[in-house]
């Protein structure tokens, strides 16, 4: 099928089945905290701007914004920032845009939104301008030519700008692509409604040995709504990228991945106990270790990462006396450590547990972090030597940052 015909089919799918399925009255849970690092401006700041967002109104493009998850987040977050900003929501589907508009309308204080119906492949800097941050989550893997998609987004990325991208990963979706092909061969002559009914008839009959039956992440359940079933099993264009493929893809497009997030999903040392394997991992580059973790765990059904232009030297802040730590999610971390002697979190339905028997100083540091004081000030206020404070802080920061619970920013002074 020609690329234009595929794009037309994708547009028709999302007009009939806006995705993801959202109700405007349910947004309190979305606004309670950052949905994911790609939708949290504190993460965007940490990974893409060395902890300091532009000192002026910020321009954000939500490319393939669908029913508005990211747009709702940014509309709320920017309204509370000193300089505010503007969000442009770009999507193929008018039906999806209308859902997003209804959701934004319910936010008491929201930054201005520009609504633009069209293909991201046609993103024009003369029409849209350029952007400090481009959020493109769950979109590029549905293009006939994802490389063209990256090139189009790069045209509207400001020289200092950052992209937050999510694409599917192949191993956590094991069994899905043969199932898509099976349904394509059996149902291609039928209407979408009939294809849904046929899929619901066929999928429960797959033999137990079928790999989809052993995939708890993307397997079929009767309760899956039609919009999700169509997007997962009946999509006309769907591909996945491994870690090395994503790194090479971005490089081909003149971009550089800063990091995959949350990086705890790629922490091979948490998955492996064998000392020989751990020694080999210690000799590898960061993304090579991530590739091993992806192959070892086999549960990564998607990859989220921040990318910048290849000539943009920005790197995330590292712990130092002058940086300010902030806890992102409203969780009683001190209580968790006291009770469980470990840090525990769930990321994309996968449970992680990092043993961390706390000392009194671990708990005092956690309780003292307020998002205002830098590390040097915290050490002084706690009356602890810098060397001792810093060692204990790193015990906390490493797993919390990997899981997306802590970020750093520079001191204002």
PAZATOR-883963 format. One record per residue (C-alpha): residue number from 1; x, y, z. Coordinates in steps of 0.02 Angstrom, whole numbers, m for minus. Each point is the difference from the previous one (the first is absolute). Layout:
<atoms>
+-----+--------+--------+--------+
|  nr |   east |  north |     up |
+-----+--------+--------+--------+
| NUM |      X |      Y |      Z |
...
+-----+--------+--------+--------+
</atoms>
This chain:
<atoms>
+-----+--------+--------+--------+
|  nr |   east |  north |     up |
+-----+--------+--------+--------+
|   1 |      0 |      0 |      0 |
|   2 |     66 |    174 |    m44 |
|   3 |     52 |    113 |    145 |
|   4 |   m139 |    125 |    m34 |
|   5 |   m131 |   m138 |     m2 |
|   6 |     68 |    m66 |    167 |
|   7 |     m9 |    173 |     76 |
|   8 |   m179 |     19 |    m60 |
|   9 |    m44 |   m168 |     78 |
|  10 |     82 |     50 |    165 |
|  11 |    m96 |    165 |     m2 |
|  12 |   m165 |    m92 |    m30 |
|  13 |     38 |   m119 |    143 |
|  14 |     25 |    139 |    126 |
|  15 |   m152 |     97 |    m63 |
|  16 |   m107 |   m151 |     37 |
|  17 |     93 |    m56 |    157 |
|  18 |     86 |    148 |     84 |
|  19 |    148 |    m61 |    100 |
|  20 |     35 |    m20 |    140 |
|  21 |   m177 |    m14 |     65 |
|  22 |    m24 |    143 |    123 |
|  23 |   m144 |     83 |     91 |
|  24 |     16 |    187 |     35 |
|  25 |    m68 |    m26 |    175 |
|  26 |    141 |   m116 |     52 |
|  27 |    147 |    120 |    m12 |
|  28 |     31 |     25 |    186 |
|  29 |    109 |   m156 |      0 |
|  30 |    100 |     61 |   m150 |
|  31 |     35 |    169 |     79 |
|  32 |     42 |    m70 |    172 |
|  33 |    179 |    m32 |    m52 |
|  34 |    111 |    m19 |   m154 |
|  35 |    m65 |   m139 |   m112 |
|  36 |    173 |    m46 |    m57 |
|  37 |    169 |     85 |    m20 |
|  38 |    m47 |     53 |   m177 |
|  39 |   m149 |     98 |     66 |
|  40 |     84 |     74 |    154 |
|  41 |     87 |    167 |    m24 |
|  42 |    115 |    m35 |    146 |
|  43 |     67 |   m150 |    m96 |
|  44 |      9 |     99 |   m162 |
|  45 |    101 |    130 |     93 |
|  46 |    116 |   m127 |     82 |
|  47 |     40 |   m100 |   m156 |
|  48 |    m12 |    131 |   m136 |
|  49 |     45 |    167 |     75 |
|  50 |    128 |    m41 |    135 |
|  51 |   m133 |     35 |    130 |
|  52 |    m52 |    173 |    m57 |
|  53 |   m144 |     30 |   m122 |
|  54 |      6 |    149 |   m118 |
|  55 |    m15 |    167 |     90 |
|  56 |   m149 |     53 |   m107 |
|  57 |   m168 |    m70 |    m58 |
|  58 |     28 |   m181 |    m50 |
|  59 |    m67 |    m73 |   m162 |
|  60 |    m52 |   m183 |      1 |
|  61 |    m60 |   m106 |   m146 |
|  62 |   m101 |   m156 |     37 |
|  63 |     22 |    m93 |   m164 |
|  64 |   m134 |   m131 |    m21 |
|  65 |    m88 |     60 |    158 |
|  66 |   m149 |   m117 |    m17 |
|  67 |   m131 |     24 |    134 |
|  68 |    113 |    114 |     99 |
|  69 |     94 |    m87 |    141 |
|  70 |    159 |    102 |    m26 |
|  71 |    m93 |    158 |    m50 |
|  72 |   m102 |     m3 |    161 |
|  73 |    160 |    m19 |    100 |
|  74 |     93 |    142 |    m86 |
|  75 |   m150 |    117 |      1 |
|  76 |     m7 |    m20 |    189 |
|  77 |    187 |      6 |     34 |
|  78 |     40 |    151 |   m108 |
|  79 |   m140 |    102 |     79 |
|  80 |     94 |    m10 |    165 |
|  81 |    169 |     54 |    m69 |
|  82 |     63 |    180 |     16 |
|  83 |     15 |     26 |   m188 |
|  84 |   m142 |   m112 |    m57 |
|  85 |      5 |    m55 |   m181 |
|  86 |    m98 |    m76 |   m141 |
|  87 |    m48 |   m178 |    m48 |
|  88 |    m36 |    m54 |   m178 |
|  89 |   m103 |   m160 |    m13 |
|  90 |     24 |    m83 |   m170 |
|  91 |    m98 |   m155 |    m51 |
|  92 |    m74 |    m84 |   m153 |
|  93 |   m169 |    m34 |     81 |
|  94 |   m130 |    135 |     28 |
|  95 |    m96 |   m118 |    115 |
|  96 |    154 |    m21 |    111 |
|  97 |     32 |    188 |      0 |
|  98 |   m178 |     32 |     59 |
|  99 |     23 |   m117 |    148 |
| 100 |    162 |     90 |     45 |
| 101 |    m88 |    169 |    m14 |
| 102 |   m137 |    m57 |    119 |
| 103 |    130 |    m58 |    125 |
| 104 |    100 |    162 |     m5 |
| 105 |   m159 |    102 |     18 |
| 106 |    m28 |    m78 |    170 |
| 107 |    168 |     59 |     69 |
| 108 |    m27 |    153 |    109 |
| 109 |    165 |     80 |    m49 |
| 110 |     72 |    m53 |   m166 |
| 111 |    131 |     74 |   m114 |
| 112 |    m56 |     44 |   m177 |
| 113 |    m16 |   m145 |   m122 |
| 114 |     10 |     10 |   m189 |
| 115 |    m94 |   m142 |    m82 |
| 116 |     66 |    m59 |   m167 |
| 117 |    m72 |   m144 |   m100 |
| 118 |    125 |    m79 |   m117 |
| 119 |    146 |   m117 |    m24 |
| 120 |    161 |     26 |     96 |
| 121 |     87 |    m41 |   m164 |
| 122 |    m61 |    168 |    m62 |
| 123 |     56 |     99 |    153 |
| 124 |     57 |    169 |    m69 |
| 125 |    106 |    122 |    102 |
| 126 |    m74 |    144 |   m100 |
| 127 |   m173 |    m49 |     59 |
| 128 |     31 |    m74 |    172 |
| 129 |    164 |     84 |     51 |
| 130 |    135 |    m96 |     92 |
| 131 |    m12 |    m83 |    170 |
| 132 |    102 |    m16 |    158 |
| 133 |    m76 |   m171 |     34 |
| 134 |    m85 |   m124 |   m116 |
| 135 |    m97 |   m142 |     79 |
| 136 |    m33 |   m144 |   m120 |
| 137 |    m63 |   m150 |     95 |
| 138 |    m64 |   m157 |    m86 |
| 139 |     m3 |     77 |   m174 |
| 140 |    158 |    m26 |   m102 |
| 141 |    m16 |   m190 |      3 |
| 142 |   m167 |     20 |    m92 |
| 143 |     78 |     91 |   m149 |
| 144 |     43 |    m90 |   m161 |
| 145 |    169 |     89 |      9 |
| 146 |     50 |     41 |    180 |
| 147 |    162 |     77 |    m65 |
| 148 |   m102 |    129 |    m96 |
| 149 |    m96 |     35 |    160 |
| 150 |    159 |     41 |     95 |
| 151 |     59 |    112 |   m139 |
| 152 |   m167 |     93 |      0 |
| 153 |      6 |     28 |    187 |
| 154 |    180 |     57 |     m8 |
| 155 |    m54 |    138 |   m120 |
| 156 |   m105 |     80 |    138 |
| 157 |    121 |    m36 |    143 |
| 158 |     91 |    154 |     64 |
| 159 |    191 |    m14 |     m4 |
| 160 |      4 |    m21 |    190 |
| 161 |   m161 |   m102 |      2 |
| 162 |    m39 |   m173 |     68 |
| 163 |   m108 |   m142 |    m62 |
| 164 |    m88 |   m126 |    112 |
| 165 |    m39 |   m156 |   m101 |
| 166 |    m88 |   m163 |     41 |
| 167 |      2 |   m146 |   m122 |
| 168 |    m40 |   m183 |     18 |
| 169 |    132 |   m128 |     47 |
| 170 |     m2 |   m170 |    m87 |
| 171 |     32 |   m124 |    141 |
| 172 |   m136 |     52 |    120 |
| 173 |   m122 |    m12 |   m146 |
| 174 |     47 |   m180 |    m40 |
| 175 |   m142 |    m92 |    m85 |
| 176 |    m90 |    160 |    m48 |
| 177 |     68 |     25 |   m175 |
| 178 |    m39 |   m177 |    m62 |
| 179 |   m173 |     24 |     74 |
| 180 |    m23 |    163 |    m95 |
| 181 |     51 |    m89 |   m160 |
| 182 |   m121 |   m143 |     38 |
| 183 |   m145 |    120 |     22 |
| 184 |     52 |     99 |   m153 |
| 185 |     m7 |   m155 |   m109 |
| 186 |   m168 |    m56 |     70 |
| 187 |    m92 |    166 |     11 |
| 188 |     68 |    119 |   m131 |
| 189 |   m159 |    m11 |   m105 |
| 190 |   m114 |     49 |    144 |
| 191 |    m55 |    165 |     78 |
| 192 |     86 |     59 |    159 |
| 193 |   m151 |    m47 |    106 |
| 194 |      1 |   m176 |    m73 |
| 195 |    188 |    m13 |     24 |
| 196 |    m22 |     42 |    184 |
| 197 |   m132 |   m135 |     20 |
| 198 |    109 |   m127 |    m92 |
| 199 |    151 |     45 |    107 |
| 200 |   m101 |    m24 |    159 |
| 201 |    m55 |   m169 |    m67 |
| 202 |    174 |    m59 |    m53 |
| 203 |    119 |     66 |    132 |
| 204 |    m66 |   m106 |    146 |
| 205 |     22 |   m154 |   m109 |
| 206 |    187 |     19 |    m27 |
| 207 |     90 |   m155 |     64 |
| 208 |     86 |      8 |    169 |
| 209 |    169 |    m19 |    m84 |
| 210 |    m30 |    159 |   m102 |
| 211 |    121 |    135 |     63 |
| 212 |   m140 |    128 |     18 |
| 213 |    m83 |   m113 |    129 |
| 214 |    157 |     16 |    106 |
| 215 |     13 |    189 |    m14 |
| 216 |    m83 |     85 |    148 |
| 217 |     46 |    173 |    m66 |
| 218 |    m89 |      4 |   m169 |
| 219 |   m101 |   m161 |      3 |
| 220 |   m186 |     m2 |    m32 |
| 221 |   m131 |     13 |    137 |
| 222 |   m189 |      9 |    m28 |
| 223 |    m13 |    167 |     91 |
| 224 |    115 |     94 |   m120 |
| 225 |   m102 |    144 |    m77 |
| 226 |    m24 |      7 |   m187 |
| 227 |    116 |    150 |    m21 |
| 228 |    141 |    m95 |     86 |
| 229 |    m35 |   m161 |    m96 |
| 230 |      7 |     93 |   m166 |
| 231 |    159 |     93 |     45 |
| 232 |     89 |   m156 |     63 |
| 233 |    m59 |   m139 |   m115 |
| 234 |    m72 |     80 |   m157 |
| 235 |    112 |    149 |    m31 |
| 236 |     51 |     19 |   m184 |
| 237 |    176 |     57 |     42 |
| 238 |     96 |    m57 |    153 |
| 239 |    185 |    m35 |     27 |
| 240 |    120 |     m5 |    147 |
| 241 |    179 |     54 |     38 |
| 242 |    128 |    m85 |    111 |
| 243 |    120 |    107 |    102 |
| 244 |    140 |     m9 |   m131 |
| 245 |   m125 |     33 |   m140 |
| 246 |    m68 |    154 |     90 |
| 247 |    174 |     68 |     31 |
| 248 |     48 |    m26 |   m184 |
| 249 |   m166 |     72 |    m60 |
| 250 |     25 |    161 |     97 |
| 251 |    180 |     12 |    m60 |
| 252 |    m58 |    m19 |   m180 |
| 253 |   m117 |    147 |     29 |
| 254 |    137 |    112 |     70 |
| 255 |    m55 |    m25 |    180 |
| 256 |     81 |    m68 |    157 |
| 257 |    m92 |    m95 |    136 |
| 258 |     39 |     78 |    170 |
| 259 |    m75 |   m145 |     97 |
| 260 |   m140 |   m127 |      4 |
| 261 |   m126 |     30 |    139 |
| 262 |    m36 |    m62 |    129 |
| 263 |    173 |    m75 |     m8 |
| 264 |    m36 |   m127 |    138 |
| 265 |    m83 |   m103 |   m137 |
| 266 |    174 |    m18 |    m79 |
| 267 |     98 |    m29 |    161 |
| 268 |     73 |   m169 |    m46 |
| 269 |     87 |    m12 |    168 |
| 270 |   m172 |    m14 |     82 |
| 271 |    m45 |   m146 |   m114 |
| 272 |    161 |   m100 |      6 |
| 273 |     88 |    m84 |    146 |
| 274 |    138 |    m94 |    m91 |
| 275 |    169 |     82 |     40 |
| 276 |     72 |    m38 |   m172 |
| 277 |   m146 |     85 |    m87 |
| 278 |     13 |    149 |    119 |
| 279 |    185 |     16 |    m39 |
| 280 |    m34 |     m1 |   m187 |
| 281 |   m138 |    130 |     22 |
| 282 |    121 |    114 |     92 |
| 283 |    108 |      6 |   m156 |
| 284 |   m141 |     54 |   m115 |
| 285 |    m64 |    171 |    m51 |
| 286 |   m165 |     58 |     76 |
| 287 |   m107 |    m42 |   m151 |
| 288 |     85 |   m169 |    m24 |
| 289 |    m48 |    m40 |    180 |
| 290 |   m177 |     56 |    m39 |
| 291 |     m4 |   m117 |   m150 |
| 292 |     51 |   m147 |    111 |
| 293 |   m135 |     45 |    126 |
| 294 |   m130 |      5 |   m139 |
| 295 |     51 |   m173 |    m62 |
| 296 |     13 |    m71 |    176 |
| 297 |   m164 |     63 |     70 |
| 298 |   m108 |    m20 |   m157 |
| 299 |   m135 |    110 |     78 |
| 300 |     39 |    167 |    m85 |
| 301 |   m150 |     28 |   m112 |
| 302 |     45 |    184 |    m29 |
| 303 |    145 |    120 |     12 |
| 304 |    m10 |    181 |     58 |
| 305 |    149 |    113 |    m22 |
| 306 |     56 |    180 |    m13 |
| 307 |     97 |     53 |   m155 |
| 308 |     87 |    160 |    m55 |
| 309 |     87 |     56 |   m159 |
| 310 |    167 |    m86 |    m24 |
| 311 |     92 |    165 |     22 |
| 312 |    m92 |     42 |    162 |
| 313 |    124 |    m40 |    141 |
| 314 |   m127 |      4 |    141 |
| 315 |     12 |   m137 |    131 |
| 316 |   m105 |    m33 |    155 |
| 317 |     57 |     81 |    162 |
| 318 |    104 |   m111 |    113 |
| 319 |     m1 |      9 |    191 |
| 320 |    114 |    138 |     64 |
| 321 |     m3 |    125 |    145 |
| 322 |    m96 |    131 |   m100 |
| 323 |   m144 |   m104 |    m69 |
| 324 |   m174 |     m5 |     76 |
| 325 |    m84 |   m171 |     16 |
| 326 |   m189 |    m16 |    m18 |
| 327 |   m110 |   m150 |     35 |
| 328 |   m125 |    m15 |   m144 |
| 329 |   m134 |   m121 |     54 |
| 330 |    m98 |     25 |    161 |
| 331 |     56 |   m159 |     88 |
| 332 |     54 |    m30 |    179 |
| 333 |    173 |    m58 |    m48 |
| 334 |     69 |     11 |    176 |
| 335 |   m144 |   m107 |     63 |
| 336 |     30 |   m127 |   m139 |
| 337 |    185 |    m15 |     40 |
| 338 |    m31 |    m13 |    187 |
| 339 |   m127 |   m139 |    m23 |
| 340 |     70 |   m101 |   m145 |
| 341 |    187 |     38 |      7 |
| 342 |    m11 |     24 |   m188 |
| 343 |    m63 |    118 |   m133 |
| 344 |   m144 |    m75 |    m96 |
| 345 |    m92 |     64 |   m152 |
| 346 |   m106 |    m58 |   m146 |
| 347 |     46 |     63 |   m173 |
| 348 |   m107 |    m53 |   m147 |
| 349 |    m76 |   m140 |    105 |
| 350 |    173 |    m70 |     43 |
| 351 |     50 |     m6 |    183 |
| 352 |    174 |     58 |     51 |
| 353 |     77 |    m19 |    172 |
| 354 |    168 |     77 |     46 |
| 355 |     66 |    m57 |    171 |
| 356 |     46 |    154 |    101 |
| 357 |      5 |    m25 |    189 |
| 358 |    m13 |    180 |     60 |
| 359 |    104 |     83 |    133 |
| 360 |    m67 |    145 |    100 |
| 361 |     90 |    117 |   m119 |
| 362 |    m86 |    m75 |   m153 |
| 363 |   m168 |     39 |     78 |
| 364 |     51 |    174 |     58 |
| 365 |     60 |     45 |   m174 |
| 366 |   m161 |    m60 |    m82 |
| 367 |   m105 |     98 |    122 |
| 368 |    107 |    157 |    m25 |
| 369 |    m12 |      6 |   m191 |
| 370 |   m119 |    142 |    m40 |
| 371 |     41 |     47 |   m180 |
| 372 |     76 |    166 |     56 |
| 373 |    163 |    m36 |     92 |
| 374 |    155 |    m62 |    m92 |
| 375 |    102 |   m146 |     60 |
| 376 |    131 |    106 |     86 |
| 377 |   m134 |     92 |     98 |
| 378 |    m87 |   m163 |     47 |
| 379 |    164 |    m71 |     66 |
| 380 |     30 |    158 |    101 |
| 381 |   m177 |      7 |     69 |
| 382 |     12 |   m183 |     51 |
| 383 |    170 |     34 |     79 |
| 384 |     83 |   m140 |    m97 |
| 385 |    170 |      4 |    m86 |
| 386 |    m12 |     19 |   m187 |
| 387 |     88 |   m165 |    m38 |
| 388 |   m113 |   m101 |    113 |
| 389 |   m156 |     90 |    m60 |
| 390 |     44 |    m24 |   m184 |
| 391 |     32 |   m187 |     16 |
| 392 |   m168 |    m27 |     84 |
| 393 |    m90 |    114 |   m122 |
| 394 |     67 |   m102 |   m147 |
| 395 |    m72 |   m158 |     79 |
| 396 |   m170 |     84 |    m12 |
| 397 |     19 |     96 |   m162 |
| 398 |     56 |   m144 |   m112 |
| 399 |   m156 |   m111 |     14 |
| 400 |   m121 |    145 |     24 |
| 401 |     63 |     90 |   m155 |
| 402 |      3 |   m160 |   m103 |
| 403 |   m182 |    m31 |     45 |
| 404 |    m52 |    180 |    m37 |
| 405 |    m29 |     52 |    180 |
| 406 |    138 |    131 |     16 |
| 407 |     73 |    133 |   m114 |
| 408 |    129 |    137 |     20 |
| 409 |      0 |    184 |    m43 |
| 410 |    132 |    137 |     21 |
| 411 |     m4 |    120 |    146 |
| 412 |    m85 |    164 |    m39 |
| 413 |    140 |    100 |     80 |
+-----+--------+--------+--------+
</atoms>
